[in-house]
Amino acid sequence: MKKIKNGIKFLIFKLLHLLKLSFSIFKKSIQFIHKKKRYALPFYSFIAYLLLVVILIKISGDSSFNEKLPNKCINDVTTINPIQIDKEIQPHSVKEIIQAIQSTTGPISIGGGRYSMGGQIGYENSLHIDMRQFNKVLNIDLQKKQVTVQPGIVWRDLQKKIDPYNLSIKIMQTYANFTVGGSISVNCHGRYIGHGPIISSVIQLKIITASGKIITANRKANTDVFNAVIGGYGGIGVIVEATLQLEDNVKVERQTKLVKVENYNDFFDKNIRNNKNVVFQNGDLYPPNYDVINNVSWVKTNKELTDTTRVTPENQNYWLEPKLIQIISWGNFGKWMRRKIVDPIIYSKEKVVWRNKEASYDVFELEPASREEQTYVLQEYFIPVKNIQSFIPKMKTIFNKYNVNIINVSLRHAYPDKESYLSWAKEEVFAFVIYYKQGTDASSKNIVKKWTIEMTNAILSENGSWYLPYQPHASIKQFNQGFPNSNKYFEIKNKLDSLNRFNNKLLDKYNPDNQKTIEKERENIKGYFRDEEQTVLTVPEWYLVFNPKEYADYLEKGNNPSDFPFYASIDEYWKLYDRSIKLVSDAYPENKEYTTMLKVIGISVTMEYTAKILYENTIGRIFSWFANDTISDDEKTIIAAQRAYSDFIYNTAWYEFKFLPWIKKVWNTSDTTKSSFLRKTERKLFFTFEFAFKAGYAQLIEWAAKNSYETPVTNIYLLADTKEKIQPTADIKILKEQKNKKLLSIPRWGSFTTNLLKLCHKDIEILEIGGNDEIVVSILSNESQNNNFENTKLLYKSNVVTNRKIKRLVYLVPVKQLLTFLKQAKSRKTEVEHIFDY
């Protein structure tokens, strides 16, 4: 990726340099033309040509096209973990959830507030159950101080329900935007003194398993399930009901004190650890020196309230807080400002509030204006209380080594959790909550992965662990060391979900049963996973393969080259471009690199065809009058060259075609026909100019591609299910077999279509192609044919510019239905033009 980035930067630099040079040349040319009038005509003719190109682009295309594919991409708050799912539902009843589970056979992922930050909310091509509408309060037991809720309810909504009874949530996160079900699934904790994670406040759960069965789990019944579900990241089943212990809502007063790191344990033991009046507590460890902790405690009080708000309202305008965070992220100066100026001002005021107010912060006070290029992310480390003095220097060394932009490190105390199988607190710990800023590009993400793996080793060296709702960078070995009871968790999962239907990126990585599957082999194949939106975006690119074929066909039929519909070809390219961009605009993350490439090649072909329009309709048409209806051998060689080029680009990049040998071949052809000398000479000269220009341009593009891009992956990979024996060929290779599943490799481009057409009569079900569950296919058909195919979506119809009776029909096809689609098309004698392989 670094090579790509550096190559692109180099190209941009060169283009800017050329632009500057071009402007200088243009300016000097104007001055020169004023002096030398004889150059005015060609110069202004070239300007007129460029203007014509711009006009043709502007009047071409299909701006009225308004179809969009549905958005099937889910992401978390960081925006750096997009996952393409198959289908999403938002259930309102238990019946809907059971029906969704029992009516499908594929993977299932579960999401709530989407604040887990490493793919825990989704899995590729899964049925995604968005629980946020499953959000009712079912019962409030005032005598027992307990509440039973549906898991999609967010903490703030629950707070508003229980606050009138002067009750408060016992354990939750600092921010109230998270769902109850999500918080239970990650076994969350907060700033509560005298408690550990949320599991200690959960009385009972009801879950739906992979079979659709409802299980009630508590500390007396189905205890193993209870211990697996809490902190189980949605891998055991769908939580549909939770009963939680509550506490009284009380007034709390803020107290702060600066404490040196070396004195923190003593300070905590003497003032906080056994102080039953302390409700909330955290310590802010100031970067970049990590030598002082600002201890913030909230203590029960009878003082008058300084703020009478009972629960923080929603949709407040947080303009100051994100600005302060942005200032802190400036660097060491921003961090100095926070420590010396901002925090002293904030904590100088006395503050007495309700417990529910202090427990209902809104995450929008942290939300930046944009996460497009930079985003804020969390990590969390759990270090035994006795080891924080030795851990902090290790943490500091790693952060400094990688120049990590740390915004805040918050220390929270937690008692051990001996119940959850994926417990992060084997003993009494301090949680180090790390809030940092990172780039969203691949290089930045790779750097984060490097320092996270190093940090994980530092954590393990202190007998600590880390919080799993964040990036799953730790190795399998590190995971097993940090979570030694995970084997019990996966035993329960395998018992209740033997087909591993409940899945996400975290569980997929660390589930030991997955390590043995054929699906795991995909991760070891370079280029296996392809961006699904590219199956749509490649359609206009492939038009520049189809159109030269049309041109070669047109010439071989003896047609006059001057009559070829060049403008219709320009218009058709930009129509396909407009439609493709519109279709993917909502459904997928923006693919800037690919769309930029489509614009560049679109402008290039428009310039080429505009030149041909001007030439063929003037000089070309005049010389065609001398042809005497005879095609010379020289012209036949030119037609052969166009055919060779159109055949070549079906399987190879166009710039690798050898243009110059064809020029030589044309001029060495001995003409045996009684053709017009003028016509064949004009054709040879025009052909020579065209192929010579393309040869030079091809060299430039090839040089740019080699400097900008990594070596392209020339195969596309399929995961298939079949009892039939597939015979390997020169093109079709079997990389791995496991029972009926086979991992296949087939060459990309035109060969991919050819080989799949050979397979379509076999009893094979393709499970995925390039990690995707949908693919675009085009057919060529006349209107009288039956063009209705089951389980497919006709995206649009496109013109074949040389034959208006034939239409190009572009379909979106589920990969599981692809071979059936191809078989039906062949049975109807419909030509399958291309399968667009991302």
Salt bridges, closest charged atoms under 4 A:
ASP62 OD2 - ARG579 NE 2.92
GLU88 OE2 - ARG114 NH2 2.65
GLU124 OE2 - LYS505 NZ 2.92
ASP130 OD2 - ARG114 NH2 3.62
ASP130 OD2 - ARG132 NH2 2.80
ASP157 OD1 - LYS160 NZ 3.53
ASP163 OD2 - ARG310 NE 2.55
GLU241 OE2 - LYS206 NZ 3.83
GLU247 OE2 - HIS195 NE2 3.83
GLU247 OE1 - ARG355 NH1 3.31
ASP248 OD1 - LYS145 NZ 2.87
GLU253 OE2 - LYS303 NZ 2.70
ASP284 OD2 - ARG338 NH2 3.60
ASP291 OD1 - ARG339 NH1 3.17
ASP307 OD2 - LYS357 NZ 3.67
GLU314 OE2 - LYS160 NZ 2.95
ASP343 OD2 - ARG338 NE 3.18
GLU350 OE2 - LYS303 NZ 3.61
GLU358 OE2 - ARG191 NH1 2.84
ASP362 OD2 - ARG156 NH2 3.33
GLU367 OE2 - ARG371 NE 2.81
GLU372 OE2 - LYS592 NZ 2.62
GLU380 OE2 - HIS189 NE2 2.30
GLU419 OE2 - ARG219 NE 2.77
GLU427 OE1 - LYS386 NZ 2.98
GLU428 OE1 - ARG273 NH2 2.58
GLU428 OE2 - HIS413 NE2 2.59
ASP441 OD2 - LYS5 NZ 3.57
GLU454 OE2 - LYS401 NZ 3.00
GLU462 OE2 - LYS394 NZ 2.81
ASP497 OD2 - LYS493 NZ 2.81
ASP508 OD2 - LYS520 NZ 3.80
GLU519 OE2 - LYS741 NZ 2.51
GLU523 OE2 - LYS520 NZ 3.14
ASP553 OD2 - LYS549 NZ 3.02
ASP553 OD1 - ARG643 NH2 2.33
GLU556 OE1 - ARG643 NH2 2.83
ASP563 OD1 - ARG621 NH1 2.95
ASP571 OD2 - LYS575 NZ 3.26
ASP586 OD2 - LYS68 NZ 3.17
GLU608 OE2 - LYS612 NZ 3.09
GLU608 OE2 - LYS694 NZ 3.16
GLU616 OE1 - ARG683 NH2 3.09
ASP633 OD1 - LYS636 NZ 3.99
ASP634 OD2 - LYS684 NZ 3.15
GLU635 OE1 - ARG679 NE 3.91
ASP671 OD2 - LYS680 NZ 2.95
GLU682 OE1 - ARG679 NH1 2.95
GLU682 OE2 - ARG683 NH2 2.75
GLU690 OE2 - LYS612 NZ 2.92
GLU690 OE2 - LYS694 NZ 3.11
GLU702 OE2 - LYS706 NZ 3.46
GLU724 OE1 - LYS762 NZ 3.92
GLU737 OE1 - LYS742 NZ 3.55
GLU768 OE2 - ARG522 NH1 2.67
GLU774 OE1 - LYS72 NZ 3.15
GLU783 OE1 - LYS797 NZ 3.45
GLU833 OE1 - ARG808 NE 2.76
ASP837 OD2 - ARG748 NE 3.90
